[in-house]
């Protein structure tokens, strides 16, 4: 243990004089808890140890507010207490304790103050990533600006391509983060997942600040779009019908025009990225049928990094990619949005002239960049059961509706007349909000037949994600 303390002292001295891409004084806390038939990861955070003590928080989550971790290391022992106040005012604590098994890892057990002890197990171990409590140089120096702009509720792709989306305006917002100095700056637009805009500040996504800090270091800004708040929801993971699956790319395309007017931004050097819903939006943003309809042929995103994208529910029979540089980052073990559909779709994009590459990381699950290890999300909705009857997914024709080749299977399996639904969506495009309501109705009918819940999420691959994403955008947006 003396060796461990010596390392901590040296790290403290080093960290006080330099902020770099190496973080030798960073530690991570992973706790897996069980209570009856329920199990969950109570925490997965990066911390910073100083003088054998550390604290993290406060956080507001899971119905609790002002949640704080406080820990102390003494000899080979470690003790951690998590205090929380619930919405009803009741206070409690979760306590963890354990011993170091080597200089870089301690085994932990714990439980709650309101239940029997030792229902949680985990570890406290060293990692090479930015501690939450450490200011990151370029991010702390950056300027921030909230920009509100008019976007639209598209319903389905058909309404984007035929232009009727303009009949359903909605005000959305985004946070523009730019380097302290400079003009003519590239920017990466980020579209959040079904978890909603809270992921931009989530305590279990420590990778995000590192990603933003490194982009800013390379004079690249970030524009984080909130697709949900103004549409009346915080998340869609438990019900994807709340917000059109195509709202993300429409917001991102409209944001292109907003950023084009910004005095410090070069809209000819914009990138886009996101995971899951955000990944699908990043993919569809560089589809000419959408891009040309909103921006015209001469304007387009220069780079796109779709992560864990859903290519089963989103994809054209004849894709027409823009000249963008595109990289799909997929998890080989993803049982939420299956990688094989994007691998196949990327090949179609390549044959159509797209500049497309694919990275499939074996063993990676959905939401792979979360600090939490893989865990079951019992409420997460997907349509993977549809694959039995629709092995190619919901393929779209050039006008943005389900291809005629699926009319007979839809009639047989769903008892639906696709041509009538097409006519309904065309008429709905003329009335504010009607296409979005019809989208929810269509989604409900499909979900009842082949929707399902349950997927594995997490994986603690944030550092690897940053190591792929930052060089991609730096090279593509030069």
C-alpha positions in Angstrom: 0.0 0.0 0.0 3.0 2.3 0.6 3.9 2.0 -3.0 0.3 3.0 -4.0 0.5 6.1 -1.8 3.8 7.0 -3.3 2.3 6.8 -6.8 -0.6 9.0 -5.7 1.8 11.7 -4.4 3.8 11.7 -7.6 0.6 11.9 -9.6 -0.6 14.8 -7.6 2.6 16.7 -8.3 2.4 15.9 -12.0 -1.3 16.8 -12.3 -0.7 20.2 -10.7 1.7 21.3 -13.4 0.2 19.9 -16.5 -3.1 19.0 -18.1 -2.5 16.4 -20.9 -4.1 13.4 -22.5 -2.6 11.1 -19.8 -4.4 10.9 -16.5 -2.4 8.8 -14.1 -4.4 9.8 -11.0 -7.8 8.8 -12.3 -9.8 6.0 -10.7 -13.1 4.4 -11.4 -15.8 3.0 -9.2 -18.1 0.2 -10.4 -20.8 -1.2 -8.2 -23.2 -4.0 -9.1 -26.3 -4.2 -6.8 -29.0 -6.7 -6.3 -32.3 -6.3 -4.5 -34.7 -9.2 -4.8 -35.2 -10.0 -8.5 -33.8 -6.5 -9.5 -30.2 -5.8 -10.3 -28.4 -2.7 -11.5 -25.1 -0.8 -11.6 -25.4 1.7 -8.8 -22.5 3.7 -10.1 -19.6 3.9 -12.6 -17.7 7.1 -12.1 -14.2 8.4 -12.6 -12.8 10.0 -9.5 -9.7 11.9 -8.5 -7.8 10.8 -5.3 -6.0 13.5 -3.3 -4.4 12.9 0.1 -6.0 9.5 0.2 -9.5 11.0 0.0 -11.9 11.7 -2.8 -15.4 13.0 -3.4 -17.7 13.0 -6.4 -20.9 14.9 -7.0 -23.5 16.1 -6.2 -25.6 14.4 -8.8 -29.4 14.3 -9.3 -30.6 11.0 -10.7 -33.0 8.1 -10.2 -35.4 10.2 -8.0 -32.6 11.3 -5.7 -31.0 14.7 -5.4 -27.7 16.0 -4.1 -26.1 12.5 -4.4 -22.4 12.6 -3.3 -19.7 10.0 -3.0 -17.0 10.4 -0.3 -14.2 8.0 0.0 -11.1 7.4 2.2 -8.1 5.1 1.7 -6.2 4.0 4.8 -3.4 1.4 4.6 -4.9 -1.4 2.4 -8.5 -0.5 3.3 -11.0 1.7 1.4 -14.4 3.0 2.6 -16.9 4.9 0.4 -20.2 6.4 1.5 -22.8 7.6 -1.0 -25.3 10.0 0.6 -28.6 10.9 -1.1 -31.8 12.7 -0.5 -35.0 11.4 -2.1 -37.7 13.6 -3.6 -39.9 13.0 -0.6 -37.2 14.4 1.7 -36.1 11.1 3.1 -32.3 10.7 3.5 -30.2 7.6 3.3 -26.8 6.3 2.5 -25.1 3.4 0.7 -21.8 2.3 2.1 -19.0 0.3 0.4 -15.9 -1.1 1.9 -13.0 -3.3 0.8 -9.3 -4.0 0.5 -6.8 -3.3 -2.2 -5.8 -6.5 -4.0 -2.9 -4.7 -5.7 -1.6 -1.2 -6.3 -4.3 -0.3 -8.8 -7.5 -2.2 -7.7 -9.6 -2.7 -4.6 -12.5 -5.1 -4.3 -15.7 -3.7 -2.7 -18.9 -4.9 -1.0 -21.7 -2.7 0.2 -25.3 -2.1 1.0 -27.9 0.5 1.9 -28.7 2.1 5.3 -32.4 1.2 4.8 -32.0 -2.5 3.8 -29.9 -5.5 4.7 -26.1 -4.9 4.0 -23.8 -6.5 1.5 -26.1 -6.5 -1.5 -23.7 -4.7 -3.7 -20.3 -5.8 -5.1 -17.8 -4.0 -7.2 -14.3 -2.6 -7.5 -12.3 0.6 -7.3 -9.6 0.6 -10.0 -7.2 2.8 -11.9 -8.0 4.1 -15.4 -6.4 6.5 -17.8 -9.0 9.1 -18.5 -10.0 12.6 -17.2 -11.3 12.6 -13.7 -14.7 14.4 -13.4 -13.2 16.8 -10.9 -10.3 17.8 -13.1 -10.9 21.0 -15.3 -10.0 20.3 -18.9 -8.0 23.1 -20.3 -9.6 23.7 -23.7 -13.2 22.9 -22.5 -12.9 25.2 -19.5 -11.6 28.1 -21.8 -14.3 27.6 -24.4 -17.2 29.9 -25.1 -20.7 28.6 -24.8 -23.9 29.9 -26.5 -27.4 28.6 -26.5 -29.0 29.0 -29.9 -32.7 28.6 -30.4 -34.0 27.9 -34.0 -37.1 26.8 -35.8 -37.1 23.2 -36.9 -40.0 20.9 -37.8 -41.9 17.7 -36.9 -41.3 15.5 -39.9 -43.5 12.4 -39.2 -41.8 10.2 -41.7 -39.1 10.5 -44.5 -41.8 11.1 -47.1 -42.7 14.5 -45.5 -39.0 15.6 -45.6 -38.5 14.7 -49.2 -41.8 16.3 -50.5 -41.3 19.4 -48.4 -44.5 19.2 -46.4 -42.6 19.1 -43.1 -42.6 22.9 -43.2 -46.3 22.8 -42.0 -45.3 21.5 -38.6 -42.7 24.0 -37.1 -41.2 23.6 -33.6 -38.6 25.6 -31.8 -35.5 23.6 -30.7 -32.3 24.6 -29.2 -28.6 23.7 -29.1 -25.5 24.6 -27.2 -22.6 25.9 -29.3 -19.2 25.3 -27.8 -16.3 27.1 -29.6 -12.6 27.5 -28.9 -11.6 30.6 -27.0 -10.3 32.2 -30.1 -10.4 31.9 -33.9 -12.9 32.2 -36.8 -13.7 30.1 -39.8 -14.0 27.1 -37.4 -15.2 23.6 -38.1 -17.9 22.3 -35.9 -19.1 18.8 -35.0 -22.9 18.6 -34.5 -24.0 16.0 -31.9 -27.4 14.4 -31.9 -28.4 12.5 -28.7 -29.8 9.0 -28.4 -33.2 7.9 -27.1 -31.9 8.7 -23.6 -32.4 12.3 -24.5 -30.4 15.5 -24.0 -29.4 14.5 -20.4 -26.7 12.4 -21.9 -24.7 15.5 -22.7 -24.2 16.0 -19.0 -24.6 12.5 -17.7 -22.3 11.5 -14.9 -21.8 8.0 -16.5 -20.5 9.4 -19.8 -17.1 10.8 -18.7 -15.8 10.2 -22.3 -17.9 13.2 -23.6 -15.9 15.9 -21.9 -12.7 14.3 -23.1 -14.1 14.2 -26.7 -15.1 17.8 -26.6 -11.8 18.9 -25.0 -9.8 17.2 -27.7 -11.9 18.6 -30.5 -11.5 22.1 -29.0 -7.7 21.5 -28.7 -7.8 21.0 -32.5 -9.8 24.2 -33.1 -13.1 22.3 -33.7 -16.3 23.4 -32.0 -19.3 21.3 -30.9 -23.0 22.0 -31.3 -25.2 19.8 -29.0 -28.8 19.7 -30.2 -31.7 19.0 -27.9 -34.2 17.1 -30.0 -36.7 16.2 -27.3 -37.5 19.0 -24.8 -39.5 21.2 -27.1 -41.3 18.1 -28.4 -42.6 17.3 -25.0 -40.4 14.4 -23.8 -37.2 13.6 -21.9 -36.6 10.3 -23.5 -37.9 7.8 -26.1 -36.1 4.6 -25.0 -39.3 3.3 -23.5 -41.5 4.5 -26.3 -40.0 5.4 -29.7 -43.3 6.7 -30.9 -43.0 9.8 -28.8 -40.9 11.6 -31.3 -40.4 10.9 -35.0 -37.3 8.8 -35.6 -36.5 11.3 -38.4 -36.6 14.4 -36.2 -32.8 14.1 -35.4 -31.6 14.5 -39.0 -34.1 17.2 -39.8 -32.9 19.2 -36.7 -29.3 18.6 -37.8 -29.9 19.7 -41.4 -31.7 22.9 -40.3 -28.8 23.5 -37.8 -26.5 23.5 -40.8 -28.2 26.6 -42.1 -28.2 28.2 -38.6 -24.4 27.6 -38.2 -23.8 28.9 -41.7 -24.9 32.3 -40.4 -22.6 32.3 -37.3 -19.7 34.7 -37.6 -17.1 32.2 -36.2 -18.3 29.0 -38.0 -17.4 27.6 -41.4 -20.4 25.6 -42.4 -18.5 24.0 -45.3 -16.6 22.1 -42.5 -19.3 20.6 -40.4 -19.3 17.1 -39.0 -22.1 15.1 -37.3 -22.2 12.3 -34.9 -24.4 10.5 -32.4 -25.3 7.0 -31.1 -28.4 4.9 -31.7 -31.1 7.5 -32.6 -28.2 10.0 -33.0 -26.4 7.4 -35.1 -29.3 7.0 -37.4 -29.6 10.8 -37.7 -25.9 11.0 -38.5 -26.4 8.4 -41.2 -29.5 10.0 -42.8 -28.0 13.5 -42.7 -25.6 12.4 -45.4 -28.3 11.0 -47.6 -28.8 13.2 -50.6 -32.6 12.7 -50.7 -32.7 14.5 -47.3 -29.7 16.8 -47.6 -30.6 18.2 -51.0 -34.2 18.8 -49.9 -33.1 21.0 -47.0 -29.7 22.4 -48.1 -29.5 22.1 -51.8 -26.9 20.1 -53.8 -24.0 22.4 -53.1 -24.2 22.2 -49.3 -23.7 19.1 -47.2 -22.0 17.8 -44.0 -18.4 17.1 -44.7 -18.1 14.2 -42.2 -20.4 11.8 -40.4 -19.7 9.3 -37.6 -22.8 7.2 -36.9 -22.4 5.1 -33.8 -24.5 2.0 -33.0 -26.8 3.2 -35.7 -30.2 1.5 -36.5 -30.0 0.5 -40.1 -33.0 -1.9 -39.8 -35.7 0.7 -39.4 -33.9 3.4 -41.4 -32.5 2.9 -44.9 -33.2 3.4 -48.6 -33.6 0.8 -51.3 -31.3 3.0 -53.4 -29.1 5.1 -51.1 -27.5 8.2 -52.6 -24.8 9.4 -50.2 -23.4 12.9 -50.3 -19.7 13.4 -50.8 -19.2 13.2 -47.0 -16.6 11.1 -45.4 -18.5 8.5 -43.4 -17.4 6.1 -40.7 -19.8 3.7 -39.0 -18.7 2.7 -35.5 -20.6 -0.4 -34.4 -20.7 -3.0 -31.6 -20.3 -6.6 -32.7 -22.3 -7.7 -29.6 -25.0 -5.0 -29.9 -28.4 -6.7 -29.5 -30.3 -3.4 -29.6 -29.3 -2.1 -33.0 -27.7 -5.0 -34.8 -24.4 -4.2 -36.5 -25.0 -6.5 -39.5 -27.7 -4.2 -41.0 -25.4 -1.2 -41.1 -22.5 -3.3 -42.5 -24.8 -4.4 -45.3 -26.2 -0.8 -45.8 -22.6 0.6 -45.9 -21.9 -1.7 -48.8 -24.9 -0.4 -50.7 -23.7 3.1 -50.0 -20.2 2.3 -51.3 -21.6 0.9 -54.5 -23.5 4.1 -54.9 -20.3 6.1 -54.7 -20.2 6.8 -51.0 -16.9 7.4 -49.1 -17.8 4.9 -46.4 -15.8 2.9 -43.9 -17.0 0.5 -41.1 -15.5 -0.4 -37.8 -17.1 -3.3 -35.9 -15.7 -3.7 -32.4 -16.1 -7.3 -31.3 -17.6 -7.7 -27.9 -19.0 -4.1 -27.8 -22.6 -3.6 -26.8 -25.1 -0.8 -27.4 -24.2 2.5 -25.6 -20.6 1.2 -25.6 -19.1 4.5 -24.5 -21.0 4.6 -21.2 -18.8 4.3 -18.1 -21.0 1.5 -16.8 -20.1 -2.1 -17.6 -22.6 -4.0 -19.8 -26.0 -4.3 -18.1 -29.5 -5.3 -19.1 -31.9 -2.5 -20.0 -35.2 -4.2 -19.5 -37.3 -1.3 -20.7 -35.4 -0.6 -23.9 -37.6 -1.1 -27.0 -36.6 -2.6 -30.2 -38.2 -4.3 -33.3 -35.7 -7.2 -33.7 -38.5 -9.7 -33.7 -39.6 -8.3 -37.1 -36.5 -9.8 -38.7 -38.2 -13.2 -39.0 -40.8 -11.8 -41.4 -38.9 -8.8 -42.7 -35.2 -9.9 -42.9 -34.1 -6.8 -44.8 -35.9 -4.2 -42.6 -38.2 -1.4 -43.5 -36.7 -0.5 -46.8 -37.7 3.0 -48.2 -38.3 3.9 -51.8 -36.9 7.1 -53.4 -39.9 9.1 -52.2 -39.4 8.2 -48.6 -42.1 5.6 -48.0 -41.9 1.8 -47.5 -41.0 0.2 -50.8 -43.7 -1.5 -52.9 -41.9 -4.8 -52.5 -43.1 -4.9 -48.9 -46.8 -4.2 -49.6 -47.8 -7.9 -49.7 -45.8 -8.9 -46.6 -47.2 -5.9 -44.7 -50.8 -6.8 -45.7 -50.2 -10.5 -44.7 -48.4 -9.9 -41.4 -49.7 -6.5 -40.1 -53.1 -6.5 -41.9 -52.2 -3.1 -43.3 -52.7 -1.6 -46.7 -49.5 0.4 -47.3 -50.9 2.4 -50.2 -53.6 3.7 -48.0 -51.1 4.7 -45.4 -49.0 6.5 -48.0 -52.1 8.5 -49.0 -52.8 9.3 -45.3 -49.3 10.6 -44.8 -49.4 12.8 -48.0 -52.7 14.4 -46.8 -51.4 14.7 -43.2 -48.4 16.7 -44.4 -50.8 19.7 -45.1 -51.9 19.9 -41.5 -49.7 21.0 -38.6 -48.8 18.1 -36.4 -50.9 15.6 -38.3 -48.0 13.6 -39.8 -46.4 13.2 -36.4 -49.7 11.9 -34.9 -50.0 9.5 -37.8 -46.4 8.4 -37.2 -47.2 7.5 -33.6 -50.2 5.5 -34.8 -48.2 3.6 -37.3 -45.4 2.9 -34.8 -48.0 1.5 -32.3 -49.5 -0.9 -34.8 -46.0 -2.2 -35.8 -44.8 -2.5 -32.2 -47.8 -4.5 -31.1 -46.9 -7.2 -33.7 -43.2 -7.4 -33.4 -41.9 -5.0 -30.8 -40.0 -6.2 -27.8 -38.1 -5.0 -24.7 -34.7 -5.7 -23.3 -31.2 -5.1 -24.6 -27.6 -5.0 -23.2 -26.2 -1.5 -22.8 -22.9 -0.1 -21.6 -19.4 -1.4 -21.9 -16.9 1.3 -20.6 -15.3 1.9 -24.0 -15.3 5.7 -23.7 -11.6 6.1 -24.1 -11.5 3.9 -27.2 -14.4 5.8 -28.7 -12.5 9.1 -28.2 -9.4 7.6 -29.8 -11.4 6.7 -32.9 -13.7 9.8 -33.1 -11.3 12.6 -32.6 -8.7 11.6 -35.3 -11.6 10.9 -37.7 -13.0 14.5 -37.4 -9.6 16.2 -37.2 -8.6 14.5 -40.5 -12.0 15.0 -42.2 -12.6 18.6 -41.2 -9.1 20.0 -42.0 
